[in-house]
Amino acid sequence: MRVFQSVVMGSGGVGKSALTVMMVAGTVVDSYDPTIEDSYRTKPLSIDGETCLLEVLDTAGIEQFTSLTDMYIKNGEGFILVFSLTQRESLEELLALHDQIIRVKEPRTVPFVLVGNKCDLSADREIDTSEGQELADAWGCPFYETSARLNINVNIVFEDMVRQIRKHAPPERFSPPGSAGGNTRRRKTAGTRKCVIL
């Protein structure tokens, strides 16, 4: 069974851990306890008819433990970038983080999902839906507004992360075992791979 590796990143206090725990355990995180790093693995998920596991790395806020950020980026297949709809600076901080991820992962195409969390706190809202959607359109990724507390769109975010990773991976990687498409593709490329050691 294929295991997808996603990394949840964003500023401290935007609800990264709350989203992750709601997805994995179905429970609400009531208090804020800054994360250094937590790793979770979901139960088997069926996404678009294929069963898989999702490994989720819940990271520290981007302003904390910055020395770990490159390591998170190197090890991740896809990135869920989270900001709080009630905190404009949390969105602005994602701009530099997005650029950093692109730089570290270059030349590969990077799967992203952009998430505006805390949509249930409408009275405290600082960021319009259209603003988040415009940024996602510029990055070429999906955008969701979520509430970890009320479990709004939480599962959809993680399921779409799997879809984005599949979409950006080489086709033969996800061909069913023994299928003609997967085997043919491998045979065609098997003799053309090269390794250069500098």
N, C-alpha and C positions, 0 to 999 in steps of 0.2 A: 504494500500500500504506500502510495506516495506521501511524503511528509513535506509540507510547504513551510518555509521559514519566513515569518514576517516580523517586523520591528515596529513598535509603536513609539513615536517620538513627538516631542513638543515641549513647551515651557512647563515649569512646575505648577501644579495646582489646576491644570486644565481638565483633568479627569481621565488621564491615560490608564491608570490602574483601575479606576472604577469601570471603564469600558471593558477592559480585559477580564476583570473578575466577573462582570455580568455575563460576558460571553462564555467563559470557561465554566463557571460555577453557578451562574444564575442568581447570584446574591448581590445585594447592594452594599457598597462600601460607605459607611456612615461618617467616618472621620478621615481627615487628611493626615497621612503619614508619608513623608517624602520617601520615594523609592530610590534605591541605588541601582538595583537590577533584579528583576524577577523573570523567571522563565516558566511558561505554562505550555501544556500540550492538551489539545481538545480531545474529546471522544471522537470516534469516527464520524465524519460528516459526509453527507451525500449532497454533492453540488453538481447540478446539471447531469445527473445520472452516474457520476463517478464518485466512488468513496475515497476519502483521503483523511489525513490528519493535518492539523494546523499547529505549528509550534510558534508561540507568540513570545517575543522578548519585550517585556515592559521595562522601559529605560528611565533613568533619572531625567529631570528637567534639563533642557539644553543649556541652561546657565550653570548647572551643577556638573561636576565630574566631566568637564569638556575633554579631558584626555581619553576618555572611554568612547567618545562619539565616533571616531574613525573606525574603531574596532567593531562597534555595532553596525556601522555602514558596510564594512567589508564582509561581514558574516550574513547580512540579510539578503533575502531574495526580493522582498517587496516591503514597502514602507507606508505605514498609516501615519499621516501627519495630522496631529490634533491641535486645535486651538479652542479657546473658550469664546463663545458668542458674546460673553459679558466682559471681555477683556481685549481691547483692540491691540495692545502691544504683543499679545500672544500670537496673533495673526502675523504681525510685522516680523516677529522673530523667526517665523517659518520660512521667510523668503531667503535668508542667509543659509538656513539649514538645507533647504531644497537645493540650492546651488552647491553646497558642500557635498551632498549625496551624489549629485551629478558628476562632480569633479572626481570623487573617490571611485565611482563605479565606471567611469569612462573607459572604453568607448561603448559599453553595453547600454541598451535601453533599460530604463529603470521603471518598474511598476510602482505607482503611487495610488493611494486613496486619500483624499483630503476630507477631514472631519471637523465640523463646527459643533462642539459639545455644549451641553447645558441649554438646549432649546426650550426647556421647561421654565427657565427663569426669564420670561418675556419682559418683565418690568425692568430688569437690569441689562437688557440687551444693548450692545454697542455696535454690532455688525449686522448688516442686512443680508438676507439670503442671496441677493443678487451679487453682492461683493464676493462672497465665497465662491459662487458659481463662476464669476468672471475669472477668478484666479485659477480655479480648476480647469476651465476652458483653455487658459493660457498654458497651463502645464500639461494638458491633454490627459486628464485623469478624472475619475468620478468624484462627486462631492455629495456628502450627506450631512444633514443636521441630525444630531442625536441627543438623547438624554439617557445617561447611564442610570440615573436614579429611577426613571420611569420605564426603562428598557425600550426606548423608541429608536428604531433603526440600528440597534447594536449588532444583531446577528448579520444583517444585510451588509454592514461594513466589512466584516471579516470574510463573509462569503465572496464578496466582490474582490477582496484582496486576492483570494485564491484564483478567481477568474483573470485578474490582471496579470498575475504571475504566469498562468498558463498561456495567456495571450502573447506575452513577451518572450516565452521560452522557445527554443527550437522545436519544430513540429514533431520530429521523431521522438523527442523526449516523452511525449504523452500519448504516443500511439499504443493501443492495447497490445500486450504481448502476443506474438505470433501473427499479427495482422500484416497483410501484404504491404500496406503503406509504410509501416515502421521498418520492416526488414529491407524493402527496396531502397528506402532513403539511406539507410545505413550502408548498404552495399555501394551505392553511388559515391558516397563521400569517404568511405573507408580508406581509399588509396590516396586521397588528396590532402590529408592533414599533414601539417609541418610543425616542427618545434624549433624555435630559435633560442639559443642560450647566449646571453650577452655577458 
